[in-house]
Structures are given as structure tokens and as C-alpha cells.
């Protein structure tokens, strides 16, 4: 019976063409052989594959989110702070006033901001009485404020207003000035134009170093 079973097995099998049934292969043919692995072999289904893929995708999304969070453009604001001082000079037919003001630049970005091309117009009763232009203003650090000081030369040539400022009988000579301010900023590879309007009052008859707040234009 056993001999019959062995004979049957021999009939159903063939010799390995590379090893001739010896279980060994000739030396030098290792690189020419191909191993056939069944689809059900666990080696084709490594553990934690889904975990590795999900972790890689999660890390990529986190990195993209952090880049967008830190590089997303945020607002840069320009706001008035205070009147600092004024110095008055009388001429025969005019009044020259040098006004120094402070304003604040707020940078809400995670990168530095370059402020440039500051332009200010001083207007009194719809008449431009002074202008100033500054090319390089300041470099504002990330998430910080920068205080900037500027001086505006105002020339009052109207005869009535000039006489009013020169009157010695008046204790105070109030002159209201409307400031129109514009400034360009550069950050995150793009430019932005900022504008601001504010009102202030000064004594056009004498020097003043008494600081007071500027009043932004009502919305």
C-alpha cells in the first residue's frame, strides 16, 4: 500500500528544472531565480500600513496648516497717537508753523513689514496749508508696534487768518488742521496702501510743547 502511494505521488509531481529534485541550486544562478509568493502570504500584507499612510498624510496636512497660519497675510494698521509740538515763526505777510506729530504702525504679521512713501497733507478750511513726503519710514518687527514721528511745515498766507494768529490781545489762537495721511507697506511679497485722516488743533500764535491726542475722522 505504501509503495503504491509513493508511486502515485511520483506520477503527480515533476522534478525541479533548476535543482533536479535535490533541493539545491547550482552556484552562480541565485540572481536568475524568481520566487513566487501566493497572494495570501502575510508578507504581502505588512502590519500597520494604514497607520503609516494616515500618519504621513496627517504630518503633511499639519505642515501645510502651519505654513498657511504663519504666512497668511494679516492687517497692518495706521493710527494717530498725539500732537507733540509746534513752533511758530511770523513773517510780514504769513505765519510759518512747524508741527510734529506721532502716529503708530501696528504689524499683526509673523514677518517684518517695510513702511515707505509716507505722504501727509495739512488742510485748513479746504485749503492745503502744508505737505510732507518721506520715502523710507520704518521697518516694523513681527507682531509689534512702531511709533513714527513726522514734522509738517504749515504756511498760513491768508491775510485774515494770519492777522488772527498775530493778534497779541488774544490769549489763545486756535487753528484746526485736517491731516490726510497715506503710506505704502511691503510684506509677504506684496504691497499695500494705507490711509488715515485725523483732526488736530494748534495754537498758531505761540510755540507749544504741550502734547494732546489727535482725533481720528469719524466713520
Long-range contacts (C-beta under 8 A, 24 or more apart in sequence): 70-110, 71-110, 71-111, 71-188, 73-109, 73-187, 73-188, 73-190, 74-108, 74-109, 75-106, 75-108, 76-105, 76-106, 76-107, 76-108, 76-109, 76-113, 76-140, 76-185, 76-187, 76-192, 76-194, 77-105, 77-106, 77-108, 77-194, 78-103, 78-104, 78-105, 78-106, 78-181, 78-183, 78-194, 78-195, 78-196, 79-103, 79-104, 79-106, 79-196, 79-216, 80-104, 80-179, 80-196, 80-198, 80-213, 80-214, 80-215, 80-216, 81-147, 81-213, 81-214, 82-211, 82-212, 82-213, 82-214, 83-200, 83-202, 83-211, 83-212, 83-213, 83-214, 84-149, 84-209, 84-211, 85-207, 85-208, 85-209, 85-211, 86-202, 86-203, 86-207, 86-208, 87-207, 88-165, 88-203, 88-204, 88-205, 88-206, 88-207, 90-165, 90-166, 93-157, 93-159, 93-162, 94-155, 94-156, 94-157, 94-162, 95-155, 95-156, 95-161, 95-162, 95-165, 95-166, 95-204, 96-153, 96-154, 96-155, 96-156, 97-153, 97-154, 97-155, 97-156, 97-175, 97-202, 97-204, 98-151, 98-152, 98-153, 98-154, 99-130, 99-151, 99-152, 99-154, 99-177, 99-200, 99-202, 100-149, 100-150, 100-151, 100-152, 101-149, 101-150, 101-151, 101-152, 101-179, 101-200, 101-214, 102-147, 102-148, 102-149, 103-147, 103-148, 103-150, 103-181, 103-196, 103-214, 104-145, 104-146, 104-147, 104-148, 105-137, 105-138, 105-140, 105-145, 105-146, 105-148, 105-183, 105-185, 106-140, 106-145, 107-140, 107-141, 107-142, 107-143, 107-144, 107-145, 107-146, 107-187, 108-143, 109-142, 109-143, 109-187, 109-188, 110-142, 110-143, 111-142, 111-187, 111-188, 112-139, 112-140, 112-141, 112-142, 112-187, 113-139, 113-140, 113-185, 113-186, 113-187, 114-139, 114-140, 114-185, 114-186, 114-187, 115-139, 115-140, 115-146, 115-148, 115-183, 115-184, 115-185, 116-183, 116-184, 116-185, 116-186, 117-182, 117-183, 117-184, 118-148, 118-150, 118-181, 118-182, 118-183, 119-181, 119-182, 119-183, 120-150, 120-152, 120-179, 120-180, 120-181, 121-179, 121-180, 122-152, 122-154, 122-177, 122-178, 122-179, 123-177, 123-178, 123-179, 123-180, 124-156, 124-161, 124-175, 124-176, 124-177, 124-178, 127-158, 129-154, 129-155, 129-156, 129-177, 130-154, 130-155, 137-183, 152-179, 156-204, 161-204, 164-204, 165-204, 165-205, 166-205, 167-205, 168-205, 170-205, 172-203, 172-205, 173-203, 173-204, 173-205, 173-206, 174-201, 174-202, 174-203, 174-204, 175-201, 175-202, 175-203, 175-204, 176-200, 176-201, 177-201, 177-202, 179-214
